[in-house]
């Protein structure tokens, strides 16, 4: 016991620095996780979701995000129904919170990070996602969403697959 105390006294600065660095790393990780949640926009209300679908002038195609998607995991997931028209895309559901999410249209559904990386050059980035529940984004003018059979949520900052769906 005395040798342990003597060792600790001799290396007190080292222990203090190690505790400080561990606290700094934990704080940084918590900041990366919570910052997107704190800065996220408010999603659409149930009434707004119903109005979007009712007011859609174009054909509405849908897909299902599922937590059981092979490329998703406990930190990267989405669930709910995604609705796609030539002017707007909206989600009645939610995606896991995270930084720098982007919505892409793909020719077919992809179900993993590697599948998306293989076709990313051919995918069409629609918009950043600013809300994690019931989001809505405008489709850029001139995009024919009917030419695409899949949709994916991708984290640009960390190159992470979040979720995807096949469009019907």
N, C-alpha and C positions, 0 to 999 in steps of 0.2 A: 504494500500500500504506500509506504514511504517513497519507494522508487517511482511510483506512478505520479505522486504529487511533485516530486523533484523534477521529473520529466516535464510535467505540465508547467511548472514555474519557468523552466529553461526555455520552453517553446510557446509561451503565452502569446507572443506577437503572431506566431504562425497560426495558432488556433483562432485568434481573433480575425486574422485575415481570411482564413478558411470559412469562418462563420459569416463574415461580411460578404464574401463572394457567393456563398450558397444563398444567402438572403437576396442578393442582387439578382442572381439567376432565377430564383423563384418569382421575385417581383416582376422581372422582365417577361417571363412566361405568362404570368397572370395578366399583365398589361396587354400582351398580344392577343390573349383570348377575350378579355373584357372590352377593350376599346371598340371593336366593331359593334358589339352589343349596345354600348353606351351611345354610339354615334349613328345607329341605324335609324332610318326613317320609319314612320308609322305606316303599316300596311293598310290595305283597303278594308273597309268594314264589310259585313255580310251584305248590307243593302247595296253598297257600291259594286260588289261582285255580281249581284243579281242584275243590276242596271247595265253593267258592261255587257253581259251575255244577251240581255233583252234588246239592247241598242245596237248590237253588232250588225252592220249592214252586209258584211261579207260572210262567207261560209266559215263556221267555227270548227276547227279541227282540235282534237283533244289527245292528251296522253296522260299516263299515270306515273308519278314519281313514287318510288317505293323504298323503304328502308332495307328491303331484301335484295336490292340491286347488287349484283355480284361485285361491282367496283366500289360500293359504299362500305363504310365501317361505322363504328360508334361515334366518331368525331365528324365524319363527312357523310351526310345523308340528306334526303329530301323525301317528303311525302305529300300527296295531294294530287289534284287534277290541274294540269297545265292546259290553257286554252290559247289557240293561235289563230289570228286572222292576218290579213295582209297589212293591217294598220296597227295592231296592238297584240301583245302577248301578256297574259296574266296568269297568276298561280292562285288557286283556291287551296291553300295548304301552307306548308312551311319547309324551309331548308335550315340545316344546322348553321348557327352563326359563324362567321369567319370574315377575314379581310379580302377585299379586292375580288369579289365574285363577278363573273361575266357569264352572260347567256349567249350560247352559240346554237345555230341551226346546222345540222349535218345531213348528208344525203341519206344516211341510215342511222339507226340507233347504235350507239357505242356503249359498252358496259364496263369499261375499265380505263385506267389512266393510259396504259400502253396503246389500246385501240384508238383513243382520242389523239395521242401524240402522233400516231401513224397517219392520221387524216386531218390534223389541225390546219395545215396549209390550205385545204379545200373547204374547211368549215367557215361559216359566216358569223362573225361576232355581231350580235344585235345591240347589246347595251350592257352597262354595268348594272348590277343588282344592288339597290340601296336599302331594301327592307328584307327581312327574313321570313315574314309571314304575309301572305296575301299581297305579293308585289305585282306591279303592273309596269310595263315598259312599252314605249312606242317603237314600232318597226320603221326603220329608215325608208324613205320614199324610194320606190323602184324595186323593192325586194319582193319577189314572188314566193311567199312562204310555202305555197303548194309544191314547189320544186324540191322541198326538203322533207325527209321522212323521219328525222330524229331531232331531238333538242337536248342540250346538255348544260348543266351548271358546272363551271370550272373556276378554281381559285388560281388566278394569275400569279399572285405573289409567291405561293408555295408550289405551284404546278401540281395541284391536287384535284383529283376527280371528286366531285360532290355527288351528283346524281344525273340520271338521264331518263328519257322516255321515248318510246316510239309514237309517232303521230298518226292518228286515224283520220 
